[in-house]
Amino acid sequence: MTIELKHKFQSALGDGLDSSQVQPSNWNDDHNLTMATGSVIGRSTAGAGAAEELPAGAFGLSILATATLADLQALFGTFSTGDAKLTFKNTADAGWILLDDGTIGKGGTSATTRANDDVQSLYVLIWDNVPDTYAPVTGGRGSSGALADFNAGKLMAMPKALGRALIIAGAGAGLTARTLGATFGEEKHILTKAELPATPSTGTISNGAISNSVTVAGSPAMGGNQLFVVSGVGSGGWVPFCLPQGNNIVVTSSQAPSTFSGGNLGSGTAHENTPAALGINIMVRL
């Protein structure tokens, strides 16, 4: 509404005939309040006293012009629903939840992270933006939408975060596309044969001083590097050699060696696949 300024006392008398004089209607009428452009009424001087003009500036005027909380948040760059921040706190701030691999839902449900009606906006946001694979809803997502599921008391599991590194969703140039909220990767990994460097599957190993020869042939059933010691070659000396991953030996000679032995050098256990990292918590705005 327009600013009004009137006297507290209102006259009940009618106006006189002399219009050059102040009339009761003039007294009762609104009075104009004039001030400089870009100012607001306030008082910066200490103590009680008369109102003063205070320069608002362009930014101050833009704050006064915001119509909603969302407008104000956008103006100040503050957090809004679904935003996340890193923290060393173990308890969520007011209006936030910790990503603790738990569930959210309306008040009265068995949600483990937060069961309160104030999670509705976040519930709807995650329901709309993250596939059910990574933020599953109890009983599956209904056809009537996120709000209907929330009001029905269905719990939603938040995307898994504990023990995981963060990666930006999307499809970087030359990289695999990552879905928002998706979890992937493994902490430890066992190499498969397909992941090993390519090596020859056949070949001949010979010693010029010995007439016998040893032929290398592939054997997919054998894993790990093989160390074989061949005896009885030539004058009876020992000839040690190491074969690549997955290879076996076949000895060919008119005077074949009497024995050979081999064993795995590796253990076949999983190797550490985790990069250097820092343990920290993540909060999400409701």
C-alpha positions as CSV (number, residue, x, y, z in Angstrom):
1,M,0.0,0.0,0.0
2,T,1.0,3.6,-0.4
3,I,2.7,5.2,2.6
4,E,0.2,7.4,4.5
5,L,0.9,10.2,7.0
6,K,-2.0,11.7,8.9
7,H,-2.5,13.6,12.1
8,K,-3.8,11.4,15.0
9,F,-6.6,13.9,15.5
10,Q,-9.3,14.1,12.8
11,S,-11.5,17.1,12.7
12,A,-15.3,16.6,12.6
13,L,-15.9,20.2,11.4
14,G,-16.9,21.0,7.8
15,D,-14.9,23.3,5.6
16,G,-15.4,27.1,5.7
17,L,-16.1,29.4,2.8
18,D,-12.6,30.8,2.5
19,S,-10.6,28.2,0.4
20,S,-7.4,30.2,0.9
21,Q,-7.3,29.0,4.5
22,V,-6.5,25.5,5.8
23,Q,-9.7,23.6,6.0
24,P,-10.6,20.7,8.3
25,S,-10.6,18.4,5.2
26,N,-7.0,19.5,4.5
27,W,-6.1,18.6,8.1
28,N,-7.7,15.2,7.8
29,D,-6.2,14.4,4.4
30,D,-3.1,12.4,3.7
31,H,0.1,14.4,4.0
32,N,2.9,14.0,1.5
33,L,6.2,12.5,2.7
34,T,9.1,13.5,0.4
35,M,12.6,12.0,0.4
36,A,15.7,11.5,-1.8
37,T,15.9,8.7,-4.4
38,G,17.5,5.5,-3.4
39,S,16.9,6.0,0.3
40,V,14.9,4.2,3.0
41,I,13.5,5.6,6.2
42,G,15.3,4.6,9.4
43,R,17.6,6.0,12.0
44,S,21.4,5.4,12.2
45,T,22.0,8.0,14.9
46,A,22.3,6.5,18.4
47,G,19.3,6.8,20.6
48,A,15.7,7.6,19.9
49,G,14.9,10.5,17.7
50,A,13.5,11.7,14.4
51,A,13.5,9.4,11.4
52,E,16.4,9.8,9.0
53,E,17.0,9.1,5.3
54,L,19.3,6.1,4.9
55,P,21.0,5.5,1.5
56,A,19.9,1.9,0.4
57,G,22.1,1.5,-2.7
58,A,21.3,-0.7,-5.7
59,F,22.0,-4.0,-3.8
60,G,19.9,-2.9,-0.8
61,L,17.0,-2.0,-3.1
62,S,17.3,-5.4,-4.8
63,I,17.0,-7.1,-1.4
64,L,13.9,-5.0,-0.6
65,A,12.4,-6.0,-3.9
66,T,12.6,-9.8,-3.4
67,A,9.2,-11.3,-3.2
68,T,9.9,-14.8,-1.9
69,L,12.5,-16.7,0.2
70,A,13.7,-18.4,-2.9
71,D,14.4,-15.0,-4.5
72,L,16.3,-14.0,-1.4
73,Q,18.3,-17.3,-1.4
74,A,19.2,-16.8,-5.1
75,L,20.2,-13.2,-4.4
76,F,22.6,-14.1,-1.6
77,G,23.7,-17.4,-3.1
78,T,22.5,-19.4,-0.1
79,F,21.7,-23.1,-0.1
80,S,18.4,-24.4,-1.3
81,T,16.8,-27.8,-1.3
82,G,19.1,-30.5,-2.6
83,D,22.3,-28.6,-2.2
84,A,25.2,-30.4,-0.5
85,K,28.1,-29.3,1.6
86,L,31.1,-31.0,3.1
87,T,31.5,-31.0,6.9
88,F,33.5,-32.5,9.8
89,K,30.3,-32.4,11.9
90,N,28.7,-35.6,13.0
91,T,25.2,-34.0,13.5
92,A,23.3,-32.2,10.8
93,D,22.5,-28.5,11.1
94,A,18.9,-27.4,11.4
95,G,17.2,-27.8,8.0
96,W,19.8,-30.4,6.8
97,I,20.4,-34.1,6.9
98,L,23.6,-36.2,6.8
99,L,24.0,-38.6,3.9
100,D,24.4,-41.8,6.1
101,D,23.0,-44.4,3.6
102,G,19.6,-44.2,5.4
103,T,16.1,-43.4,4.4
104,I,13.8,-40.4,4.5
105,G,10.0,-40.2,4.8
106,K,7.1,-38.3,6.2
107,G,6.5,-37.9,10.0
108,G,5.4,-41.1,11.7
109,T,7.2,-43.5,9.3
110,S,10.2,-45.6,10.1
111,A,12.7,-43.6,8.1
112,T,16.2,-43.9,9.6
113,T,17.8,-40.7,8.5
114,R,14.7,-38.4,9.1
115,A,11.0,-39.1,9.5
116,N,9.5,-35.6,9.3
117,D,7.2,-33.7,7.0
118,D,10.0,-31.2,6.4
119,V,11.8,-33.7,4.1
120,Q,9.0,-33.5,1.5
121,S,10.7,-31.0,-0.9
122,L,14.0,-33.1,-0.8
123,Y,12.0,-36.3,-1.3
124,V,10.3,-34.9,-4.4
125,L,13.6,-33.5,-5.8
126,I,15.4,-36.9,-5.4
127,W,12.4,-38.8,-6.7
128,D,12.3,-36.6,-9.9
129,N,16.1,-36.5,-10.5
130,V,17.6,-39.8,-9.3
131,P,16.6,-43.2,-10.7
132,D,14.9,-45.7,-8.4
133,T,18.0,-47.9,-8.9
134,Y,20.0,-45.5,-6.7
135,A,17.3,-44.0,-4.6
136,P,14.8,-46.8,-4.2
137,V,11.3,-46.2,-2.9
138,T,9.7,-48.8,-0.7
139,G,7.4,-50.9,-2.8
140,G,8.6,-49.1,-6.0
141,R,7.7,-45.7,-7.4
142,G,4.0,-45.2,-8.0
143,S,2.5,-43.9,-11.2
144,S,0.9,-40.9,-9.4
145,G,4.2,-39.2,-8.8
146,A,6.6,-38.2,-6.0
147,L,4.1,-36.4,-3.8
148,A,1.7,-39.2,-3.8
149,D,4.4,-41.7,-2.7
150,F,5.5,-39.3,0.0
151,N,1.9,-38.8,1.3
152,A,1.4,-42.6,1.2
153,G,4.3,-43.0,3.7
154,K,6.7,-44.7,1.3
155,L,10.3,-44.5,2.4
156,M,13.0,-43.4,0.1
157,A,16.6,-44.5,0.4
158,M,19.1,-41.7,-0.2
159,P,22.0,-42.3,-2.6
160,K,24.8,-44.3,-1.0
161,A,27.7,-42.1,0.2
162,L,29.5,-43.8,3.1
163,G,33.0,-44.8,2.2
164,R,32.7,-43.5,-1.3
165,A,34.6,-40.8,-3.3
166,L,32.7,-38.2,-5.2
167,I,32.5,-37.9,-8.9
168,I,30.7,-35.4,-11.1
169,A,27.6,-36.7,-12.9
170,G,27.4,-36.4,-16.7
171,A,29.4,-37.5,-19.7
172,G,32.9,-35.9,-19.9
173,A,34.7,-35.9,-23.2
174,G,36.1,-39.4,-23.8
175,L,34.8,-40.6,-20.4
176,T,31.9,-42.9,-19.3
177,A,28.6,-41.2,-18.7
178,R,27.6,-41.1,-15.0
179,T,24.0,-40.9,-13.8
180,L,23.1,-38.5,-11.1
181,G,23.1,-40.3,-7.8
182,A,24.7,-43.5,-9.3
183,T,27.1,-45.6,-7.3
184,F,29.8,-47.7,-9.0
185,G,33.4,-48.9,-8.7
186,E,35.0,-51.2,-6.1
187,E,37.4,-50.8,-3.2
188,K,39.4,-54.0,-4.0
189,H,39.8,-55.8,-7.4
190,I,41.1,-59.2,-8.5
191,L,42.6,-59.1,-12.0
192,T,41.1,-61.3,-14.6
193,K,43.0,-62.9,-17.4
194,A,41.5,-60.5,-19.9
195,E,42.9,-57.6,-18.0
196,L,46.5,-58.8,-18.3
197,P,49.0,-57.6,-21.0
198,A,48.9,-59.7,-24.2
199,T,51.7,-62.3,-24.3
200,P,52.6,-65.0,-26.9
201,S,50.8,-68.3,-26.4
202,T,53.4,-70.4,-28.2
203,G,57.1,-70.2,-28.9
204,T,60.4,-72.1,-28.6
205,I,63.0,-71.6,-25.9
206,S,66.4,-73.2,-26.7
207,N,70.0,-73.2,-25.5
208,G,72.7,-73.4,-28.1
209,A,74.9,-75.6,-26.0
210,I,72.1,-78.1,-25.4
211,S,70.5,-80.2,-28.1
212,N,67.2,-80.4,-26.4
213,S,64.5,-77.7,-26.7
214,V,61.5,-76.6,-24.7
215,T,58.2,-75.5,-26.4
216,V,55.9,-73.0,-24.7
217,A,52.1,-73.6,-25.3
218,G,49.1,-71.7,-23.9
219,S,47.2,-73.2,-21.1
220,P,44.2,-71.0,-20.0
221,A,43.5,-73.2,-17.0
222,M,46.8,-72.1,-15.3
223,G,46.9,-68.7,-13.6
224,G,49.8,-66.6,-12.2
225,N,53.4,-66.5,-13.4
226,Q,54.9,-70.0,-13.7
227,L,58.6,-70.8,-12.7
228,F,59.7,-74.1,-14.2
229,V,63.0,-75.9,-13.5
230,V,63.8,-78.6,-16.2
231,S,66.2,-81.4,-15.3
232,G,68.1,-84.0,-17.3
233,V,68.7,-81.6,-20.3
234,G,71.9,-82.3,-22.2
235,S,74.7,-83.3,-19.8
236,G,72.2,-83.3,-16.8
237,G,72.5,-79.7,-15.8
238,W,69.5,-77.6,-14.6
239,V,68.0,-75.0,-16.9
240,P,65.7,-72.5,-15.0
241,F,63.3,-70.2,-16.9
242,C,60.1,-68.1,-16.2
243,L,57.1,-68.3,-18.4
244,P,54.5,-65.5,-18.8
245,Q,51.0,-65.5,-17.2
246,G,48.9,-68.5,-18.2
247,N,51.5,-70.4,-20.2
248,N,52.5,-74.1,-19.8
249,I,55.5,-76.0,-21.2
250,V,55.9,-79.0,-23.5
251,V,59.3,-80.6,-23.7
252,T,60.3,-82.1,-27.0
253,S,63.5,-84.1,-27.4
254,S,64.8,-87.5,-28.4
255,Q,66.4,-87.5,-24.9
256,A,63.5,-85.9,-22.9
257,P,64.1,-84.5,-19.4
258,S,63.0,-86.9,-16.7
259,T,61.3,-84.3,-14.4
260,F,60.0,-80.7,-14.4
261,S,58.1,-78.7,-11.7
262,G,56.2,-75.4,-11.5
263,G,54.1,-73.3,-9.2
264,N,52.2,-70.0,-9.0
265,L,54.3,-67.0,-7.9
266,G,51.2,-64.8,-7.2
267,S,48.5,-65.3,-4.6
268,G,45.5,-64.3,-6.8
269,T,44.1,-62.1,-4.0
270,A,42.4,-58.7,-4.6
271,H,44.6,-55.6,-4.8
272,E,43.9,-52.2,-3.2
273,N,42.0,-50.0,-5.6
274,T,41.3,-47.0,-3.4
275,P,43.0,-43.7,-4.2
276,A,44.5,-41.5,-1.5
277,A,41.4,-40.0,0.2
278,L,40.0,-38.0,3.1
279,G,37.1,-39.1,5.3
280,I,34.5,-36.4,5.6
281,N,30.7,-36.1,6.0
282,I,28.1,-34.7,3.5
283,M,25.1,-32.7,4.5
284,V,22.1,-32.1,2.2
285,R,19.7,-29.2,2.5
286,L,16.0,-30.0,3.1
